[in-house]
């Protein structure tokens, strides 16, 4: 069994919450040339295990460096429910080999896990 000491918190902490190492994340600024690669995938989840997200929230995507995603990439998000409207745009700010984290830059409706993204 592991234990940890929490010295500072910015939100309430609940039993069962995951603990990850802290690292500074800087959000990308608007690039001179927007990169919208032909990559598609699924919104896997929302920061803080929420059911839906809106502008300035963080979502987790099913594509990462292994699929040629780069920090700053912009994707369109499409609702999983018919008639599958466009519900927003996200910009990647952190990547791993198999996934990435993105901030919602624009939302016309709630973005939910299971929605798709791509260009």
N, C-alpha and C positions, 0 to 999 in steps of 0.2 A: 504494500500500500504506500502511496506517495502522499506527501503533504506539501503545502506551499503557504507562504505568508503574503497576504495582500496588503500593501502599504498605501495604495491610493486607488480610488475607484471614481468613475465619472457617471456611473449608473448603478442601480441596485443590482445585487448579485443574488441569484437564486440557487437553491440546491440543484445539482445536476448540470449547471452551466459549465461549459468547457473553458479551460484556461490555456491560453497560448502565450508564447513569448511576445513581449512588447517590442515593436520596432516602429520607427518614425516613417510615416507614409506621406509623400507629397503628391498632391493631386496634379494631374497634367494640366498645363495651360493649353489654350487653343493653338494647335500646330499651324504653321504657315500654310501647309498643304494638308488638308484632312485626309487621313488614311482610312478607307472603308473597304477592307479586304473581303473577298468573296468566301467568307467563312460563316458557317451556320451552326446552331446548337440550341441548347435548352437553358433557361434560367433555372438553376438548381435550388437556389434558396435566397433568402433575404437576411441581411445582418440582423442579429438579435432574434432569430427564429420567428419573425413576424409572418403573418399570412399574406400581406400585401404591402406594396411600397409605392412611394411617389418621389417627386423631385428631391434631389440631394440625398436620397437614401442609397445604401450600398446593396448590390446584388452579386451573387456568385454565378459564374457562367461555366458551361461544360467544355469550353475550349481554352487552351493555353498555349504555351510556347511550342509544344509538340505539334500544334496545328498552325503554327506561324503567327499566332496572336502577338502583338507588340503593345507596350504601354503607349497610351494615347489613341489606340484604335477606337473607332466609333461604330456602333451597331444599332440597327433599328430593331425594336422589340414588337412582336406581334402576339396578340392575345390567342390563347389556346381555345377559346370559345368561339363558336360560329357567330358571325360571319368572318372571324379572324381579322379584326381591325388592327391597325397600327396603334399601339398604346404609348410609345415613347422612344427615346434614344438614350443610349448609355455610352460611357467612355471608360475604357480600361485604365486602371491605375496600378494594378499589381497582378503579376502572373506567376504561375508555377508551370511545370511541364504539362500537367493534365487539365488545368483550370485557371480561371482568372477572377479578379474582383473588379467591379465597375461601379461608377457613380452614375445615378440617373440624372441626366442633364435636362431632359424634357419629358413630361408625362401628360397625356391627355386623359388617361384613365389609370386605374390601379394596375401595377405590374405584379404578377404573381408567379410563384414557382410553377413550372410546367409551361409557361409562355415560351415562345421561341424567339431567337434573335438571328440576325444575319444581314446581308446586304445583297 
